[in-house]
Amino acid sequence: MGVEVSLDEPQPLGAGVVCRAWQQWYLVSLHGVDPRHTKTHHYVHTVRGGSLTEYGPPRYLAEIPERRRRRSLTQLRTGSHWLREETGRWQQVERQDLLCPHCLVNGVDVVEDRHHFLFECTSMADLRQHYPQHFPLRLLDENSFFDQEHQRAIASFANQGWYRHYQLWQQSRLIR
């Protein structure tokens, strides 16, 4: 980890020195993460934008201290969410078969992934209209979307989106 220790002349080590050395070693090692380790790669390069320069929690955790208010946002940010992209991965379904059930009703076959949910899904269009400051006319990328100011509003959108998704799923089960 980069902490020099002499076995010939043992000296006490401060916990702070060891912690800082470990954090630096860890941050450097994350930049070289093998893409086959998908969750770690996704977190480093998608959630955190590929530039981990400090060790610590993302800003939104401090802005939204209540776990129940940030659950859906955290799930979307980390890639452990309720969309077919993730649930289909658990079932080992090919990505091209993870179509958005809400858009499929309208004759559009597109993979239900995070980008689609945030920016394109027709069933979330009215929710996006409630948050015009977070969905400007020019399309944001996912990192820019999640790094915007007013994280409470973004968490509120995520929670409402989760609830809408759940309701639509329940309705589709009743129809079948």
C-alpha positions as CSV (number, residue, x, y, z in Angstrom):
1,M,0.0,0.0,0.0
2,G,3.0,2.3,0.0
3,V,3.7,2.4,3.8
4,E,7.4,1.8,4.4
5,V,8.0,-0.5,7.4
6,S,11.5,-1.6,8.5
7,L,11.5,-5.0,10.1
8,D,15.1,-4.4,11.3
9,E,14.1,-1.3,13.3
10,P,10.4,-1.5,14.1
11,Q,8.7,1.8,14.7
12,P,5.1,2.5,15.7
13,L,2.7,3.4,12.9
14,G,-0.1,5.9,13.2
15,A,-3.5,4.7,12.1
16,G,-4.0,7.9,10.1
17,V,-0.9,7.2,8.0
18,V,-2.0,3.7,7.3
19,C,-5.6,4.7,6.5
20,R,-4.4,7.5,4.1
21,A,-2.0,5.1,2.3
22,W,-4.7,2.5,2.0
23,Q,-7.2,5.0,0.6
24,Q,-4.7,6.2,-2.0
25,W,-3.8,2.6,-3.0
26,Y,-7.5,1.8,-3.3
27,L,-8.3,4.8,-5.4
28,V,-5.4,4.1,-7.8
29,S,-6.5,0.4,-8.0
30,L,-10.1,1.3,-8.9
31,H,-9.0,3.2,-12.0
32,G,-7.6,0.0,-13.4
33,V,-10.7,-2.1,-12.6
34,D,-11.2,-4.9,-15.1
35,P,-14.5,-4.3,-17.0
36,R,-15.5,-7.9,-16.4
37,H,-16.0,-6.9,-12.8
38,T,-19.2,-5.2,-13.9
39,K,-20.6,-3.7,-10.7
40,T,-17.3,-2.2,-9.6
41,H,-16.6,-1.0,-13.1
42,H,-20.1,0.4,-13.4
43,Y,-19.8,2.2,-10.1
44,V,-16.4,3.8,-10.8
45,H,-16.9,4.7,-14.5
46,T,-20.7,5.4,-14.6
47,V,-21.8,6.4,-11.2
48,R,-18.7,8.3,-10.2
49,G,-17.8,9.4,-13.7
50,G,-14.5,7.5,-13.8
51,S,-12.7,10.1,-11.7
52,L,-12.5,9.0,-8.1
53,T,-10.2,11.6,-6.7
54,E,-11.2,11.3,-3.1
55,Y,-12.4,8.6,-0.8
56,G,-15.8,9.2,0.7
57,P,-19.5,9.1,0.1
58,P,-21.2,11.0,-2.7
59,R,-22.7,14.4,-1.9
60,Y,-26.3,13.3,-2.1
61,L,-25.9,11.1,0.9
62,A,-25.3,14.1,3.1
63,E,-28.1,16.1,1.4
64,I,-30.7,13.4,1.9
65,P,-30.0,11.8,5.2
66,E,-33.2,9.8,5.4
67,R,-32.6,6.4,3.8
68,R,-36.2,5.9,2.7
69,R,-36.1,9.2,0.7
70,R,-33.0,8.2,-1.2
71,R,-33.5,4.5,-1.7
72,S,-34.7,4.7,-5.3
73,L,-32.0,7.3,-6.2
74,T,-29.3,5.1,-4.7
75,Q,-30.5,2.1,-6.6
76,L,-30.5,4.0,-9.9
77,R,-27.1,5.5,-9.2
78,T,-25.4,2.3,-8.3
79,G,-27.0,0.1,-11.0
80,S,-28.8,-2.2,-8.5
81,H,-32.3,-1.1,-9.5
82,W,-35.7,-2.5,-10.5
83,L,-35.4,-2.0,-14.3
84,R,-35.3,-4.9,-16.7
85,E,-31.6,-4.2,-17.5
86,E,-30.8,-5.2,-13.9
87,T,-33.5,-7.8,-13.1
88,G,-32.9,-9.5,-16.4
89,R,-29.2,-9.7,-15.6
90,W,-30.1,-11.7,-12.5
91,Q,-32.0,-14.1,-14.7
92,Q,-29.2,-14.2,-17.3
93,V,-31.5,-12.9,-20.1
94,E,-29.7,-11.4,-23.1
95,R,-29.7,-7.6,-23.1
96,Q,-31.5,-7.2,-26.3
97,D,-34.4,-9.2,-24.8
98,L,-34.8,-6.8,-21.8
99,L,-37.4,-4.6,-23.5
100,C,-39.3,-1.8,-21.7
101,P,-42.8,-3.3,-21.1
102,H,-44.3,0.2,-21.0
103,C,-43.0,1.4,-24.3
104,L,-43.6,-2.0,-25.9
105,V,-47.3,-1.3,-25.5
106,N,-46.9,1.7,-27.8
107,G,-45.0,-0.5,-30.4
108,V,-41.5,0.7,-29.4
109,D,-39.0,-2.0,-28.6
110,V,-36.2,-0.5,-26.6
111,V,-34.1,-1.9,-23.8
112,E,-35.4,-0.8,-20.4
113,D,-32.1,0.6,-19.0
114,R,-31.3,3.5,-16.7
115,H,-30.8,6.0,-19.6
116,H,-34.2,5.0,-21.2
117,F,-36.0,5.3,-17.8
118,L,-34.5,8.7,-17.1
119,F,-34.8,10.4,-20.5
120,E,-36.9,8.4,-22.9
121,C,-39.6,6.2,-21.4
122,T,-43.1,7.4,-22.4
123,S,-44.6,6.3,-19.1
124,M,-42.3,8.7,-17.2
125,A,-42.8,11.7,-19.5
126,D,-45.3,13.4,-17.2
127,L,-43.0,13.0,-14.2
128,R,-40.2,14.5,-16.2
129,Q,-42.4,17.5,-16.8
130,H,-42.8,18.1,-13.1
131,Y,-39.0,18.6,-12.8
132,P,-38.2,20.8,-15.9
133,Q,-35.1,22.2,-14.2
134,H,-33.6,18.7,-14.1
135,F,-34.6,17.8,-17.6
136,P,-33.4,20.7,-19.8
137,L,-34.1,20.7,-23.6
138,R,-30.6,19.5,-24.3
139,L,-30.2,15.9,-23.2
140,L,-28.0,15.3,-20.2
141,D,-25.8,12.3,-19.8
142,E,-26.5,10.2,-16.7
143,N,-23.5,11.5,-14.7
144,S,-24.6,15.1,-15.3
145,F,-28.1,14.3,-14.3
146,F,-27.1,12.7,-11.0
147,D,-24.6,15.5,-10.2
148,Q,-27.1,18.3,-10.5
149,E,-28.0,20.6,-7.6
150,H,-31.2,19.9,-5.6
151,Q,-30.6,16.2,-4.9
152,R,-33.9,16.1,-3.0
153,A,-35.8,16.8,-6.2
154,I,-33.9,14.2,-8.1
155,A,-34.6,11.7,-5.3
156,S,-38.3,12.6,-5.4
157,F,-38.3,11.9,-9.2
158,A,-36.6,8.6,-8.6
159,N,-39.1,7.6,-5.9
160,Q,-42.1,8.6,-8.0
161,G,-40.6,6.8,-11.0
162,W,-40.1,3.6,-8.9
163,Y,-43.8,3.8,-7.7
164,R,-45.1,4.5,-11.3
165,H,-43.0,1.5,-12.6
166,Y,-44.4,-0.7,-9.8
167,Q,-48.0,0.4,-10.5
168,L,-47.6,-0.3,-14.3
169,W,-46.0,-3.7,-13.5
170,Q,-49.0,-4.6,-11.2
171,Q,-51.4,-3.6,-13.9
172,S,-49.7,-5.7,-16.5
173,R,-49.9,-8.7,-14.2
174,L,-53.6,-8.2,-13.9
175,I,-54.1,-8.0,-17.7
176,R,-52.3,-11.3,-18.3
